[in-house]
Amino acid sequence: MRTDVEFYASCGGGLEHLLAGELRALGLADVQCAGAGVRFAGGLAAGYKACLWSRVANRVLMPIHQGPAATPEALYDLVREVDWASHVDVDGSLAVDFFTARSAITHSQYGALKAKDAVVDQFRQEKGRRPDVDRDTPDLRINIYLYRDKARIAIDLSGSSLHRRGYRDAGGLAPLKENLAAALLLSAGWPEALERGWPLVDPLCGSGTLLIEASMMACNKAPGLLRNYFGFLGWKGHDASLWQDALDQARLDERQSPVLIAGCDHDAAVIELCRHNLAQAGLDDSVTVELMSLSDGRPQVLRDADVGLLVTNPPYGERLAGDARFYTDLGASLSRHYAGWHCALFTADSAPYARTRLPLSRHLSARNGGLDCVLLTGDIPRASKLGATPAQTESTQVEFAHVEPVRVQHGSRDPVAASASQQAHPQSTLYREPHGTVSRVDATSFVNRLKKNLRALKGWKRQNDVHAYRLYDADLPEFAVAIDLYDCDRLHCVVQEYQAPPTVNVAVAKARLDALMRAIPDALNVEPECLHLKVREIKSGPQQYERMHGGTSSVCLVEEFGAQLEVNFTDYLDTGLFLDHRPVRRYIAANSQGKRFLNLFAYTGTATVAAVVGGAAGSVSVDTSSRYCQWAMRNLDRNGAAPHRHEVIRQDVFSWLEHAAVGMRDEVRFDLILLDPPTFSNSTAVADDWNVQRDHLRSIDACLSVLAPGGTLIFSNNYRRFRLDAALLGDTGRNIVVEDRNSWSIDRDFQRRQRIHRCWFIHKR
């Protein structure tokens, strides 16, 4: 046998670099990534080592011939050039795998049949009979890869995919392939964690594939030791003694796991399957598995571990119950029980994994079960001290969502003490830290700030007749929410979250939210049913206009500058009134007498109502949403706007502008225009996406075409990194004057968030 044979190990797409690193670590020579696999060189011992020890490879191939095969006849002739009697006995069996890409032969089954005919015809001609075909465990498996009409013919030394280790009779509902699981562990840093002495846990272990592969690495157990079939065992070139030496050495290299490895699952049936698979692999003494839910905590053996590696394959939304709520709960449970651990989640690319609110980044892309998947890695933030002063936590900003607090149940160790503690801290919430100890979130500083802000804004509210305003805007970074008050028939309070930075523990953030939500009713004298929590998430197309719930709506009227405006506290993400635009509406009300007003991206028409109250001669409000157009019409009707003079149009803004500008007479041009577009929109109602930074210049030019001489265009948006196009500032050809109104447009209650929007007045000469 030659010692300079070139081999090829195939693998899953995107795993080539992991396979190459693994083969180099095995001491194999001339390792190079090539296509969906890796080339390496050496004698037969190198091929055997790859078959026995590779945890990532699918197959190990030994090319024996190649040449052009642009037609079926050329392929047949090329295959017959090989002396097949030197590879398989006439009484043996064979199988042919054929793969084709960018070639004249496009049908893989036809190509395999043509190649098989060439082999058996050679035997018939020379021996008078032929080998049998065995698709499962042939003595010789031939692999032919045809690319750009050039064929590579190889012996498949593995015989069947190397992911079939031999320890798994059946998987759970959605099992990982063994070699993919190994690749995930390598990518997640399990070898490095082993060197540090870290434990490993899979809290959603299912049938245990990740646990078994992790244990095999920890025990230095060759993944091929349990296989009873390889493609070279019936091959005539097989060196049995060389192979036996490799097996003996692999068994000598095994060791006890130097670290703890544990898993858990809430399903008793899959836990039993996991234990069965561990026993089949001979690793039942190396891995501990428990029947328990992730929300209940860690496996007992890991209770004292401050750091470790968590690797898991949570349910995929397409196949299992991996909905948004699941991922929200997953993030909270991991933050609560595994703070400080390194985390690796492998899930479908389309799954709502962002809902975990964990600082995870994309580390590896791969396919599993026909789905595009991604490995996400990162460190689960440790819980900060909950009793820290604002000075200690001034750099912390958290995101909140509803959380069930820890409650003391009857039968607990000391319910009397717990009850007394809660009475002593009425503005606090209990929080269970990762190791089970209970800490307290104290909201006293938050309540004091609310009361301070109420006193500070009291005179300004009365002087400006303000009935809806922002009271609190992340004044204390550890309580990073915005709070708006609406004085309607009753006082309503709207709480909006801010997104947490990656360093904040999700469970702590949820506990803080629960604490402030408990404190607000008493602090502000708000009835519990008038306290509304808004959880923000990115939506696209028509989803951004959908109702948020199917329960009873909370709708009321709030007064502004003498107008009555409808606000909805429960059904949508926003209430229908942008409080930060109050100065703009005040200006419109004061400068609309006898003028024609155009409101683009009109939303609920509140700016148009301001124009009506200010005595506008006429108005047009344009928006693409049917729901908001109806809302705008209700607002206008409620404030006495005559429909024939104040028109609401449901249409794409730019489509409307394009048609309105054609042939528009000077006397019907608009004296005052409000252009307040979204930052980004991919609504299905229009053909093109909208991006305010990219598209604002053309939208302003379109508005100028319908703006009367001497008129004013008010342009605003809430993109914080927005930059006004320099062409508007330096191009006198437009005959305009641009006035920066950013500071002017921020009212007293929004002084803490100066960049909540940007605003310019563009005057047409």
C-alpha positions in Angstrom: 0.0 0.0 0.0 1.4 3.4 -1.0 2.1 5.9 1.8 1.3 9.0 -0.3 -2.4 8.4 -0.9 -4.6 11.5 -0.9 -7.9 11.0 1.0 -11.0 13.1 1.1 -13.3 13.5 4.2 -16.7 14.9 3.6 -18.8 16.8 6.1 -21.8 19.0 6.5 -21.8 22.4 4.8 -20.0 25.1 6.9 -18.2 22.5 9.1 -15.0 22.2 6.9 -12.8 24.4 9.2 -13.8 22.3 12.2 -13.1 19.0 10.3 -9.7 20.4 9.1 -8.7 21.4 12.7 -9.8 18.0 14.0 -7.7 16.1 11.3 -4.7 18.3 12.0 -5.0 17.5 15.7 -5.0 13.8 14.8 -1.6 14.3 13.2 -2.7 13.8 9.6 -0.7 15.4 6.9 -1.4 18.0 4.1 -4.8 18.9 5.5 -6.7 21.3 3.2 -10.3 22.4 3.0 -11.8 21.6 -0.4 -15.5 22.1 -1.2 -17.8 20.4 1.4 -14.9 18.5 3.0 -11.2 18.2 3.6 -8.3 16.6 1.8 -5.5 14.9 3.7 -2.6 12.6 2.8 -0.8 9.5 4.2 -0.8 5.8 4.1 -3.7 3.5 4.9 -3.2 4.1 8.6 -4.2 7.7 8.0 -7.5 6.6 6.4 -8.1 4.2 9.3 -7.4 7.0 11.8 -9.9 9.4 10.2 -12.6 6.7 10.1 -12.0 5.7 13.8 -11.4 9.1 15.3 -13.2 11.8 13.3 -16.1 13.2 15.2 -17.2 15.6 12.4 -16.7 13.8 9.1 -19.6 12.1 7.2 -17.4 9.8 5.0 -13.7 9.1 4.3 -13.0 8.5 0.7 -9.9 7.2 -1.1 -9.9 8.4 -4.7 -8.5 5.8 -7.1 -9.2 7.2 -10.6 -10.5 10.3 -12.4 -11.2 11.6 -15.9 -13.7 13.3 -18.2 -17.3 11.9 -18.4 -19.4 14.3 -20.4 -21.8 11.6 -21.6 -23.2 8.3 -20.1 -21.0 6.4 -22.5 -17.8 8.2 -21.4 -18.7 7.6 -17.8 -19.2 3.9 -18.5 -15.8 3.7 -20.2 -14.1 5.6 -17.5 -15.4 3.3 -14.7 -14.3 0.2 -16.7 -10.7 1.5 -16.8 -10.4 0.5 -13.1 -9.4 -3.1 -12.3 -12.4 -3.8 -9.9 -11.3 -7.4 -9.3 -8.4 -5.9 -7.2 -11.0 -4.2 -4.9 -13.9 -6.7 -4.5 -14.3 -10.4 -4.9 -16.6 -11.7 -7.5 -18.6 -13.4 -4.8 -18.8 -10.2 -2.8 -21.2 -7.2 -2.9 -21.0 -3.6 -4.0 -23.0 -0.4 -4.1 -22.5 2.8 -6.0 -23.2 6.3 -4.8 -23.2 8.9 -7.5 -23.3 12.7 -7.1 -23.4 15.2 -10.0 -23.2 19.0 -10.2 -22.9 21.4 -13.3 -22.6 18.4 -15.6 -24.4 17.0 -18.7 -25.4 14.0 -16.6 -28.0 15.5 -14.3 -29.8 12.4 -12.9 -27.8 10.8 -10.0 -29.7 7.5 -10.1 -29.1 7.1 -13.8 -25.4 7.9 -13.3 -25.1 5.3 -10.4 -26.8 2.7 -12.6 -24.5 3.4 -15.5 -21.4 3.1 -13.3 -22.7 -0.1 -11.7 -23.3 -1.6 -15.1 -19.7 -0.8 -16.0 -18.4 -2.7 -12.9 -20.6 -5.8 -13.3 -20.0 -6.0 -17.0 -16.3 -6.1 -16.4 -16.7 -9.0 -14.0 -19.1 -10.8 -16.4 -16.6 -10.5 -19.2 -13.6 -11.6 -17.2 -15.2 -14.0 -14.6 -18.5 -15.1 -16.2 -20.4 -13.9 -13.2 -20.7 -10.7 -11.1 -20.9 -9.4 -7.5 -24.3 -8.7 -5.9 -25.6 -5.3 -5.0 -26.1 -4.5 -1.3 -27.2 -1.0 -0.6 -26.8 -1.3 3.2 -23.5 -3.0 4.1 -21.6 -3.8 0.8 -18.1 -5.2 0.8 -17.2 -2.3 -1.5 -18.9 1.0 -1.7 -17.9 3.1 -4.7 -18.3 6.9 -4.6 -18.4 8.8 -7.8 -18.5 12.6 -7.9 -19.1 14.3 -11.3 -18.4 18.0 -11.4 -18.2 20.0 -14.7 -18.2 16.7 -16.6 -15.1 15.4 -14.8 -15.6 12.4 -12.6 -13.7 11.4 -9.4 -14.0 7.7 -8.5 -13.2 6.7 -4.9 -13.5 3.9 -2.5 -15.7 4.8 0.5 -13.7 3.6 3.5 -16.4 4.5 5.9 -19.1 2.5 4.1 -21.9 4.4 5.8 -22.1 7.9 7.3 -19.8 8.2 10.3 -22.5 9.9 12.3 -23.9 6.4 12.9 -21.8 5.8 16.0 -23.7 2.7 17.1 -25.0 3.9 20.4 -28.4 5.2 19.4 -31.3 2.9 18.5 -33.7 5.7 18.2 -33.8 9.5 18.7 -36.3 11.8 20.4 -38.7 13.9 18.5 -36.0 15.9 16.8 -32.6 14.3 17.4 -29.3 15.9 16.2 -27.0 13.8 14.1 -24.0 12.7 16.2 -21.3 14.3 14.0 -23.3 17.6 14.0 -23.5 17.5 17.8 -19.8 17.0 17.9 -19.2 19.9 15.6 -21.4 22.1 17.8 -19.4 21.1 20.9 -16.1 21.9 19.1 -17.4 25.3 18.0 -18.8 26.1 21.4 -15.4 25.6 23.0 -15.8 22.3 24.8 -12.2 21.2 24.3 -11.1 24.5 25.9 -13.6 24.2 28.7 -12.2 20.7 29.4 -8.8 22.1 29.8 -10.1 24.7 32.3 -12.0 21.9 34.2 -15.4 23.4 33.5 -18.5 21.2 33.8 -21.0 20.8 30.9 -24.8 20.8 31.0 -27.6 20.3 28.5 -30.8 21.5 30.3 -32.9 20.3 27.4 -31.1 17.1 26.7 -33.7 15.0 24.9 -32.2 11.7 23.8 -28.8 12.8 25.0 -26.8 13.2 21.8 -24.9 16.3 23.0 -24.2 14.8 26.4 -22.9 11.6 24.8 -20.7 13.3 22.3 -19.4 15.7 25.0 -18.6 12.7 27.3 -16.8 10.8 24.4 -14.6 13.8 24.0 -14.0 14.1 27.8 -13.2 10.4 28.0 -11.1 10.5 24.9 -13.3 7.7 23.5 -12.9 7.2 19.7 -16.3 7.7 18.1 -15.8 4.7 15.8 -15.2 2.2 18.5 -18.9 1.2 18.7 -19.4 0.7 15.0 -19.6 -2.8 13.7 -19.3 -1.9 10.0 -16.9 0.1 7.9 -16.6 0.1 4.1 -13.0 -1.2 4.2 -13.8 -4.4 6.1 -14.8 -6.3 3.0 -12.5 -4.4 0.7 -9.7 -6.5 -0.7 -7.1 -3.9 0.1 -7.9 -4.0 3.8 -5.0 -4.5 6.2 -6.6 -6.3 9.2 -3.6 -6.2 11.5 -3.1 -2.4 10.9 -6.8 -1.8 11.8 -6.6 -4.0 14.9 -3.6 -2.0 16.1 -5.6 1.2 15.7 -8.5 -0.3 17.7 -6.2 -1.5 20.5 -4.5 1.8 20.8 -7.8 3.7 20.9 -9.1 1.5 23.7 -5.8 2.1 25.7 -6.3 5.9 25.2 -9.7 6.0 26.9 -9.9 7.7 30.4 -12.4 8.7 33.0 -14.0 12.1 32.4 -12.1 14.7 34.3 -15.2 17.0 34.6 -18.9 16.8 35.5 -21.3 16.3 32.7 -25.1 16.5 33.3 -28.4 17.0 31.6 -32.0 17.2 32.4 -35.4 17.2 30.6 -39.0 17.5 31.7 -40.1 14.5 29.6 -39.8 11.2 31.4 -39.8 9.1 28.2 -36.9 11.0 26.6 -34.9 10.8 29.9 -35.3 7.0 29.8 -34.2 7.0 26.1 -31.2 9.2 27.1 -30.2 6.8 29.8 -30.5 3.9 27.4 -28.3 5.6 24.8 -25.7 6.4 27.5 -25.6 2.8 28.5 -25.3 1.7 24.8 -22.3 4.1 24.6 -20.8 2.7 27.8 -20.9 6.2 29.3 -23.7 5.9 31.9 -21.1 6.4 34.7 -19.8 9.5 33.1 -23.0 11.5 32.7 -25.7 12.4 35.2 -29.3 13.0 33.9 -32.3 14.1 35.9 -36.0 14.4 35.2 -36.6 18.0 35.8 -37.7 21.2 34.0 -35.2 23.9 33.2 -37.3 26.4 35.2 -36.8 24.3 38.3 -33.1 24.9 38.4 -29.9 23.0 37.8 -29.2 19.2 38.1 -28.1 18.5 41.7 -24.5 17.6 40.8 -24.0 21.1 39.4 -25.5 23.2 42.2 -22.1 24.5 43.4 -20.6 25.2 40.0 -20.0 28.9 39.5 -19.0 28.6 35.8 -19.3 26.0 33.1 -20.4 25.4 29.5 -24.1 25.1 28.7 -24.9 23.6 25.3 -28.4 22.9 24.2 -30.6 22.4 21.1 -33.9 24.0 22.0 -37.1 23.2 20.0 -37.3 24.5 16.5 -40.4 26.6 15.7 -41.1 24.7 12.5 -41.1 21.3 14.2 -41.7 21.6 17.9 -43.3 24.0 20.2 -40.5 26.6 20.0 -42.7 29.7 19.9 -41.8 33.2 21.1 -43.1 32.6 24.6 -40.9 29.5 24.9 -37.7 31.5 24.0 -38.7 34.3 26.4 -39.0 31.7 29.2 -35.8 30.0 28.1 -33.8 33.2 28.5 -35.3 34.0 31.9 -34.6 30.5 33.2 -31.0 30.4 31.9 -30.4 33.9 33.4 -31.9 32.8 36.7 -30.0 29.4 37.1 -26.9 29.7 35.0 -25.7 33.3 35.4 -21.9 33.4 34.7 -21.9 30.4 32.5 -20.9 30.3 28.8 -23.9 29.4 26.7 -24.3 27.9 23.2 -27.8 27.5 21.7 -28.3 25.7 18.4 -31.7 26.3 16.8 -33.4 27.1 13.6 -32.3 30.4 12.0 -36.0 31.4 11.8 -36.7 30.7 15.4 -37.5 33.7 17.6 -34.3 33.3 19.6 -33.9 37.0 20.1 -36.7 36.7 22.7 -34.2 35.1 25.1 -32.8 38.6 25.6 -29.3 36.9 26.1 -26.1 38.5 24.7 -25.7 35.8 22.0 -23.9 36.2 18.7 -24.0 34.0 15.6 -21.1 31.6 15.7 -21.8 28.9 13.2 -24.4 28.2 10.5 -25.4 24.6 9.5 -28.3 22.6 8.3 -30.1 20.1 10.4 -33.2 18.1 9.3 -33.5 20.2 6.2 -33.6 23.5 8.1 -31.2 26.4 8.1 -29.8 26.5 11.7 -27.4 28.7 13.7 -25.2 28.2 16.7 -25.4 31.2 19.1 -22.8 31.7 21.7 -22.2 34.1 24.6 -21.8 34.5 28.3 -25.0 34.6 30.5 -24.6 37.8 32.5 -24.1 37.5 36.2 -26.7 39.0 38.5 -25.6 42.4 39.8 -26.2 43.4 43.4 -29.9 44.2 43.6 -29.4 46.6 46.5 -26.8 48.7 44.7 -27.2 52.4 44.8 -27.8 54.4 41.6 -24.1 55.5 41.6 -23.1 51.9 41.6 -25.3 51.0 38.7 -25.4 54.2 36.6 -24.0 52.4 33.6 -26.7 49.7 33.7 -29.7 49.8 31.5 -32.2 47.0 31.5 -35.1 45.8 29.5 -38.3 44.6 31.3 -41.0 42.1 30.6 -43.7 40.7 32.9 -42.3 38.2 35.4 -44.0 36.1 38.1 -42.2 37.0 41.4 -41.0 34.4 43.9 -43.8 33.8 46.4 -43.7 32.1 49.7 -46.2 29.2 49.7 -47.8 27.5 52.6 -45.5 24.8 53.9 -42.3 26.8 53.2 -39.6 27.0 55.8 -40.7 30.3 57.4 -43.9 31.8 56.0 -44.3 34.1 59.0 -40.9 35.6 58.6 -41.4 36.0 54.8 -44.8 37.7 55.4 -43.3 40.1 57.9 -40.4 40.8 55.5 -42.8 41.7 52.7 -44.7 44.0 55.0 -41.5 45.7 56.0 -40.6 46.3 52.3 -43.9 47.0 50.5 -42.0 48.4 47.5 -39.8 45.4 46.9 -39.9 42.1 45.1 -38.2 38.8 45.9 -35.8 37.4 43.4 -34.2 34.0 43.4 -30.6 34.1 42.5 -28.8 31.3 40.4 -27.9 29.3 43.5 -31.3 29.4 45.0 -30.8 32.2 47.5 -33.5 34.9 47.7 -32.6 38.6 47.3 -34.8 41.6 47.2 -35.4 44.3 44.6 -36.0 47.5 46.5 -38.0 50.1 44.5 -37.9 52.9 47.1 -35.5 55.0 45.1 -37.7 54.6 42.0 -40.8 55.7 44.0 -39.0 58.7 45.4 -38.0 59.8 41.9 -41.5 59.5 40.6 -42.7 61.8 43.4 -39.9 64.3 42.7 -40.7 64.4 39.0 -44.4 65.0 39.8 -43.5 68.0 41.9 -41.1 69.4 39.3 -43.6 69.2 36.5 -46.7 70.5 38.4 -46.3 74.2 37.5 -45.3 73.5 33.9 -48.4 71.3 33.4 -50.8 73.9 34.8 -49.3 76.8 32.9 -49.4 74.9 29.5 -52.6 73.1 30.1 -51.0 69.7 29.6 -53.0 66.6 30.3 -50.7 63.9 28.8 -47.0 63.9 29.5 -43.9 61.9 30.2 -43.2 61.6 33.9 -40.1 59.4 34.0 -37.6 58.4 31.4 -35.0 55.9 32.7 -33.9 58.5 35.3 -32.5 55.7 37.4 -30.6 53.3 35.1 -31.5 50.2 37.0 -35.2 51.0 36.5 -34.9 51.7 32.7 -38.5 52.3 31.6 -40.4 55.3 30.3 -43.6 56.2 32.1 -46.3 58.4 30.5 -49.4 59.7 32.3 -52.8 60.5 30.7 -55.3 62.4 32.7 -58.5 61.3 31.0 -61.7 60.2 32.8 -59.3 58.5 35.2 -55.5 58.7 35.4 -53.9 56.2 33.2 -50.2 55.2 33.4 -48.3 53.6 30.4 -45.0 51.9 31.1 -42.7 51.2 28.2 -39.5 49.1 28.4 -36.1 49.9 27.1 -33.8 47.2 25.6 -31.2 45.9 28.0 -27.5 45.8 27.0 -25.9 42.4 26.7 -24.3 42.6 30.2 -27.6 42.6 32.1 -29.0 39.4 33.6 -32.5 38.9 32.2 -34.0 37.4 35.4 -32.8 40.4 37.4 -34.3 42.8 34.8 -37.7 41.0 35.1 -37.6 41.1 38.9 -36.9 44.9 38.7 -39.9 45.3 36.4 -42.1 43.4 38.7 -41.0 45.6 41.6 -41.7 48.9 39.8 -45.0 47.6 38.5 -46.0 46.8 42.0 -44.9 50.2 43.3 -46.5 52.5 40.7 -50.2 52.2 41.7 -49.6 53.5 45.2 -46.9 56.0 44.2 -49.0 57.7 41.6 -52.5 56.9 42.9 -53.3 54.9 39.7 -56.0 52.2 39.8 -54.5 48.8 38.9 -56.7 48.4 35.8 -55.3 51.8 34.5 -51.7 50.6 34.6 -50.6 49.5 31.1 -47.3 47.8 30.2 -46.0 48.0 26.6 -43.4 45.4 25.5 -41.7 46.5 22.3 -40.7 44.1 19.6 -39.9 44.6 15.9 -42.8 44.0 13.5 -43.0 44.2 9.8 -45.6 44.8 7.1 -49.2 44.6 8.3 -48.1 43.1 11.7 -47.3 46.6 12.9 -51.0 47.5 12.7 -52.4 44.4 14.4 -54.1 44.3 17.7 -51.9 43.2 20.6 -54.5 41.2 22.4 -58.0 40.0 22.1 -59.4 41.2 25.5 -61.3 44.3 26.5 -60.0 47.5 25.1 -59.2 50.5 27.2 -60.0 53.7 25.2 -60.5 57.2 26.4 -60.3 60.9 25.3 -57.5 63.2 26.4 -57.6 66.9 25.9 -54.8 68.9 24.1 -55.1 72.6 23.1 -58.8 72.4 23.4 -59.1 69.3 21.2 -60.4 65.9 22.2 -58.1 63.1 21.0 -58.8 59.4 21.2 -56.1 57.2 22.9 -56.0 53.5 23.2 -54.0 52.0 26.0 -54.3 48.3 25.3 -54.7 47.3 21.7 -51.5 48.6 20.0 -47.9 49.3 20.8 -48.5 53.1 20.7 -51.4 54.8 22.2 -52.3 56.9 19.2 -50.7 60.1 20.5 -47.0 60.9 20.2 -46.3 63.0 23.3 -42.9 64.2 22.1 -44.5 65.9 19.1 -46.6 68.2 21.3 -44.5 71.4 20.4 -45.1 70.7 16.7 -48.8 70.3 17.2 -48.8 73.5 19.2 -47.1 75.4 16.4 -49.5 73.9 13.8 -52.5 75.0 15.9 -51.1 78.5 16.3 -50.2 78.9 12.6 -53.0 77.3 10.6 -55.6 80.1 10.4 -56.9 80.2 6.9 -54.3 77.9 5.5 -54.3 74.6 3.7 -52.5 71.8 5.7 -51.0 68.5 4.5 -50.3 65.7 7.0 -48.1 62.9 5.5 -47.8 59.6 7.4 -50.7 61.1 9.3 -51.0 58.2 11.8 -54.2 59.0 13.9 -54.5 62.5 12.6 -53.7 64.4 15.8 -51.6 67.0 13.9 -54.5 67.6 11.5 -56.8 68.1 14.5 -54.4 70.7 15.7 -54.7 72.5 12.3 -58.5 72.2 12.5 -58.6 73.7 16.0 -56.3 76.5 14.7 -58.7 77.4 11.9 -57.2 75.7 8.9 -59.2 76.4 5.7 -58.7 72.8 4.6 -56.5 69.7 5.1 -55.5 66.4 3.6 -54.2 63.5 5.7 -52.5 60.6 4.0 -51.5 57.2 5.5 -51.3 53.7 4.2 -53.0 52.1 7.2 -56.8 51.6 7.0 -57.0 51.3 10.8 -55.2 54.6 11.4 -57.1 56.4 8.7 -60.4 55.4 10.4 -58.9 56.5 13.8 -58.0 59.9 12.2 -61.5 60.3 10.8 -62.9 59.7 14.3 -60.6 62.3 15.8 -61.5 64.9 13.1 -65.2 64.2 13.4 -65.1 64.5 17.1 -63.5 68.0 16.8 -66.0 69.4 14.2 -63.9 69.0 11.0 -66.1 69.3 7.9 -65.4 66.1 5.8 -65.6 68.1 2.5 -62.8 70.4 3.7 -60.7 68.0 5.7 -60.0 64.8 3.7 -58.4 61.6 5.0 -56.8 59.4 2.2 -55.6 55.9 2.6 -52.8 55.6 0.1 -49.0 55.3 -0.1 -47.6 58.7 0.6 -45.2 58.8 -2.3 -47.8 57.5 -4.8 -50.2 60.2 -3.6 -47.5 62.9 -3.9 -46.5 61.8 -7.4 -50.1 62.1 -8.7 -51.0 65.2 -6.7 -48.1 67.2 -8.0 -49.1 66.7 -11.6 -51.0 69.8 -12.8 -51.5 71.2 -9.3 -52.6 74.8 -9.4 -51.0 77.4 -7.1 -54.2 78.2 -5.3 -54.6 74.6 -4.1 -51.0 74.1 -3.0 -50.4 73.6 0.7 -49.3 76.4 3.0 -48.1 74.1 5.8 -47.0 70.5 5.5 -46.0 68.0 8.1 -43.7 65.1 7.0 -43.0 62.8 9.9 -42.0 59.4 8.3 -41.1 56.2 10.0 -37.4 55.3 10.3 -37.9 52.1 8.3 -40.9 50.4 6.7 -41.3 47.2 4.8 -45.1 47.3 4.6 -46.6 44.8 2.1 -48.9 47.6 0.9 -46.1 49.2 -1.1 -43.6 47.8 -3.5 -40.4 49.3 -2.1 -39.0 49.4 1.4 -38.6 52.8 3.0 -35.5 54.0 4.8 -35.5 57.5 6.2 -31.8 58.2 5.8 -31.7 56.9 2.3 -35.0 58.3 1.0 -35.6 61.6 2.9 -34.2 63.8 0.2 -36.6 62.6 -2.5 -39.5 62.8 -0.1 -38.7 66.4 0.8 -38.4 67.3 -2.9 -41.8 65.7 -3.5 -43.3 67.8 -0.7 -41.7 71.0 -2.0 -43.5 70.4 -5.4 -46.9 70.7 -3.6 -45.8 73.4 -1.1 -47.0 76.9 -1.9 -44.5 79.8 -2.2 -43.9 81.2 1.3 -45.1 77.9 2.8 -43.4 75.8 5.5 -42.5 72.1 5.5 -42.0 70.6 8.9 -39.8 67.6 8.6 -39.2 65.3 11.6 -38.2 61.7 12.3 -37.1 59.6 15.2 -33.9 58.0 13.8 -31.3 59.0 16.3 -28.3 58.7 13.9 -30.1 60.7 11.2 -28.1 63.2 9.1 -29.9 65.8 7.0 -28.7 65.6 3.4 -26.1 68.3 2.7 -27.9 69.1 -0.6 -30.7 70.7 1.4 -28.3 73.0 3.2 -26.2 74.1 0.3 -28.3 73.8 -2.8 -29.8 77.3 -3.5 -31.5 75.9 -6.6 -34.4 74.6 -4.4 -35.1 78.2 -3.3 -35.5 77.2 0.3 -34.3 78.1 3.8 -33.7 75.3 6.3 -34.2 76.1 10.0 -32.9 73.6 12.7 -35.7 73.2 15.2 -34.3 70.2 17.1 -33.9 71.9 20.5 -37.1 73.9 20.1 -39.1 70.8 19.5 -38.2 69.1 22.8 -40.7 70.0 25.5 -40.0 70.1 29.2 -41.1 66.5 29.9 -38.6 65.1 27.3 -35.5 67.0 28.4 -33.9 63.8 29.6 -34.1 62.3 26.1 -33.0 65.1 23.7 -32.6 62.9 20.7 -36.0 61.3 20.8 -36.7 62.9 17.5 -35.1 65.4 15.0 -37.0 68.4 13.5 -36.4 71.0 10.8 -38.5 73.8 9.3 -38.0 74.1 5.5 -39.3 77.4 4.3 -40.1 77.9 0.6 -39.2 81.4 -0.6 
